[in-house]
Amino acid sequence: MNASPVRGARFRGARARRCTVAALSALLATLLVAALATVLTPAPAGVAAAARRGSLTVTPTVQVPGQAVRFQGNIGRTGRRPVHLQSHMGRVGDRWLDVPGSSSSTNGRGDFDFEFPAPSMLRISYRVAAAGGLATSSYLFTARPQELTLTLAGEDPDVPFYSVAPLAPFTVVVDTTPAVRSALGSPPPIPGRTVLLQERADGNRWRTIDQGVTDTEGHASFRVAAPLLGSRVLRARQERWTEGRNEIGWYASFPAYFTVLGARAQPPAPASRAAAVVAAAGPSSQDVRPTAARRFGWGLPLYDFAWEAGQDLTTRPARGTRPRGTWLDTSDGTGRATPFNGGLVLQSKLRHGGVGDLGTTTATLRGNAQARGRWEFRLQGHSWEGGPRPYRFLLELVPPGAPVLTCSPRSIVVADATIGSPGLRLGVRSIDADAVWRRTLGGVTLAETPLNMAVEVTQGHVTWFVDSRPVATLKSPRARLGTVLVPRLSLVGEQQEMNGAQVDSDWQRSWDLGHGQQVASGPAPTRSAYSSSC
């Protein structure tokens, strides 16, 4: 029997409606599964990094170089992964560089929390990074340089000359948080830190005569007996602080003179002294300048003193294939040699203006001597005052243990310059050969614009470089000194008021002759008869 047309139509309509409902249900199920997959499936690294930028918080915000600081934040992507620090100096040509020894890791949420010593350089940026291009926002460090002053109780630390009564005891006060650099702020106190009181001995070196610790405000005091006649020259030295993750190196004050009856209490200033600008200074953050090591392919250095993380003068170099050696500082006046702002600096006194700039200050490498090899140094000079007696800077290679002299009898002179004045001298001094070889570069000035000085010493020649350019070559066999050598930096002054000055050496590096191109194509220095004066 044939079905009714009406009944057939109703049947076909119901079936169509059932198909439509089933299709809609399937579509909704598909969309739900896709949505759940989107939520539950991790996004690719690039998408995740773009969707969530890493964050970084650094505490404490006030610190000194080498002090342990806490890095907290999120790398910008979930999942456990290794992370590390990167640094950037902010100069033209710089890029983000991995910080050695800074590795840590995140938890499953991508959070990290670790400590690492604060850098020494002013205005250097750090960030936390991971593989795949992940990185946090950057943090600009302005670690406050260590500083301390030694004064007669109740007196001003700006002028390092004090009067005391003969044979009477007097009190000296050490302040490790002095407000001497207004642009940078005072360093924070470290209660319980050991402080040594040292006295000048043998004309330019130091021996410890007493010991104390800082109080909650960073102060320490000592009682000292005055001499019957003359002066006692003292300095304070706060010792290394290595509690927890801290790696803060020792740091010394400028010398202070305590003189019976005020003899030489305030030396007269030259009549034509100009007013000085008091400003924080240290190794320059100007554009990167070319080095001879890179141009001629010297390879990895034997040592690289970079002063990047709170090191002191007796800290071994952080990098190098033979990372040995420490520095010996001497001062027969008011100056000091010290790490500052990521470099080694020689300073004539605490303040940049006023009286109190006397004598010669040196820093000499102990250990890692070489008879042949290469050395390179970044240099910058600051003339804080004008007047008739500018400081001279001398960079030499001398035999280990050589006495501190204005004119060494055996040395390779890498740089000899009056700070701020045109003209830089280089050459060789040899009392054994009864000769001095010298060349003067009239267009080179040791001043605010930094320069890189290098020297290559081989069996057959000595070649000097300025900003990677060969500027002199000496091939005379008589110029060979026949001994191992170490670098010495000297800020040379007299025992009368000088024009305040400072010289910065951002880094000091050395290489052997095993890699790269040897260069023997510079103009020859001029030979003259040996003289004990220079």
HELIX and SHEET records of a PDB file:
HELIX    1   1 PRO A    5  LEU A   40  1                                  36    
HELIX    2   2 ALA A   45  ALA A   51  1                                   7    
HELIX    3   3 ALA A  292  ARG A  295  1                                   4    
HELIX    4   4 PRO A  477  ALA A  479  5                                   3    
SHEET    1   A 3 SER A  55  THR A  59  0                                        
SHEET    2   A 3 ALA A  68  ASN A  74 -1                                        
SHEET    3   A 3 ASP A 111  PRO A 117 -1                                        
SHEET    1   B 3 LEU A  97  ASP A  98  0                                        
SHEET    2   B 3 PRO A  82  HIS A  88 -1                                        
SHEET    3   B 3 SER A 104  SER A 105 -1                                        
SHEET    1   C 4 LEU A  97  ASP A  98  0                                        
SHEET    2   C 4 PRO A  82  HIS A  88 -1                                        
SHEET    3   C 4 ILE A 124  ALA A 130 -1                                        
SHEET    4   C 4 LEU A 134  ALA A 135 -1                                        
SHEET    1   D 4 LEU A  97  ASP A  98  0                                        
SHEET    2   D 4 PRO A  82  HIS A  88 -1                                        
SHEET    3   D 4 ILE A 124  ALA A 130 -1                                        
SHEET    4   D 4 TYR A 139  PHE A 141 -1                                        
SHEET    1   E 3 THR A 149  LEU A 152  0                                        
SHEET    2   E 3 PRO A 169  ASP A 175 -1                                        
SHEET    3   E 3 HIS A 219  ALA A 225 -1                                        
SHEET    1   F 5 PHE A 161  VAL A 164  0                                        
SHEET    2   F 5 ALA A 256  VAL A 260  1                                        
SHEET    3   F 5 SER A 231  GLN A 238 -1                                        
SHEET    4   F 5 THR A 194  ALA A 201 -1                                        
SHEET    5   F 5 ARG A 205  VAL A 213 -1                                        
SHEET    1   G 4 PHE A 161  VAL A 164  0                                        
SHEET    2   G 4 ALA A 256  VAL A 260  1                                        
SHEET    3   G 4 SER A 231  GLN A 238 -1                                        
SHEET    4   G 4 TYR A 251  ALA A 252 -1                                        
SHEET    1   H 4 TYR A 303  PHE A 305  0                                        
SHEET    2   H 4 ALA A 501  TRP A 511 -1                                        
SHEET    3   H 4 GLY A 343  GLN A 347 -1                                        
SHEET    4   H 4 ARG A 336  PHE A 340 -1                                        
SHEET    1   I 6 TYR A 303  PHE A 305  0                                        
SHEET    2   I 6 ALA A 501  TRP A 511 -1                                        
SHEET    3   I 6 GLY A 373  SER A 383 -1                                        
SHEET    4   I 6 LEU A 451  VAL A 457 -1                                        
SHEET    5   I 6 VAL A 462  VAL A 466 -1                                        
SHEET    6   I 6 ARG A 469  LEU A 474 -1                                        
SHEET    1   J 8 THR A 326  SER A 331  0                                        
SHEET    2   J 8 THR A 361  ARG A 366 -1                                        
SHEET    3   J 8 VAL A 486  VAL A 492 -1                                        
SHEET    4   J 8 ARG A 392  VAL A 398 -1                                        
SHEET    5   J 8 ARG A 410  THR A 418 -1                                        
SHEET    6   J 8 PRO A 422  SER A 430 -1                                        
SHEET    7   J 8 ALA A 435  THR A 445 -1                                        
SHEET    8   J 8 THR A 526  ALA A 529 -1                                        
END                                                                             
